[in-house]
Amino acid sequence: MVWHLVAAVFAGLGAAGVGLLLRIISGKRLPRWVVPVFAGLGMLAYQVHYEYAWFDDKRARLPETATVVSTDEEQMIWRPWTYLVPLTTAFSVVDQDNLVRSQVNGEALVEFILYQFEKSYQDLVTHRAYLINCATREKLPLTDENRQPDLSELQDIDPSTLLFQAVCLDT
């Protein structure tokens, strides 16, 4: 977080330098307030770039076997540019190497861990184990202690979702 503050300050200083250079080139016909305006715009541009690059940076750090299965995009009133291009604030990942496939009564079951990455003040990563019955297209979470299915949270899953395709494609 400190490095982003330092980067924002340097982006502001660089943009202020551009504003000052333009003022000097114009023979000081540009008003003095151009320099702080350029500084503010430089810091804002850095912040917007950082926010939109977050998803691509996190995705690039994932192993090749990780598949992004969902993204959450938001529009925020205090970030009006997100109404033009929504900002990705969270995404979910399944690691293909950690799939545990089994057959029970002739039905394909796949156990996997769903990782949820969230952009906030400090980036959050949570994970939870799930079990999918690929034949009946049902998903249910597993309890943390003994990895037993939690039947109270049984969900039907659409076969067109990226999660179903990533987990059940090879079964």
C-alpha positions, 0 to 999 in steps of 0.5 A: 500500500505504501508503494502505491502511495509513492507511485501516485506521488511520483505520477503527480510530480511527473504530470506537474512537470509536464504542466510546468513545461507546457506553461514555460513553452507557452511563454507563461500564457497558461495560468499557474493553476495548470501545474496543480491540475496536471498533478491531480490528473496524474495521480488520478490517472495512476489510480485508475490504471492501478484499479483496472490492472488489478485483475490482469496482474492477479490472473498473471500470477496464477499457475497455468492450471488455474481457470478463472470461472467467474468475475464480479464487476461493479459500477460505483458512483464515486468512480464515475468512469466505472459506468463506462467500463465496469471495474472487476472487484472479485474473481473465482478460480479453480485449480485443475491440478487439485480436482479429485474425481471419483465414481459413486453409483455410476455417477461422476463426482468431482471434489475441488477447491474454489478460490475467491480473490477480492479487491479491497484495502488489502486483497483478500483470498478465501477458499472453500471445498466443494463437491459437484455431481456432474450427472445431476449438476448439483454443487454442495460445499464440504465442511472444513473439519471432516470434508463432509457434504453440507446438504443444507446448501445444495445448489443446482448448477447450470451446465453452461457456466464456466465452473461446471465446464472447468470441473466436469468437462473431462468426466 
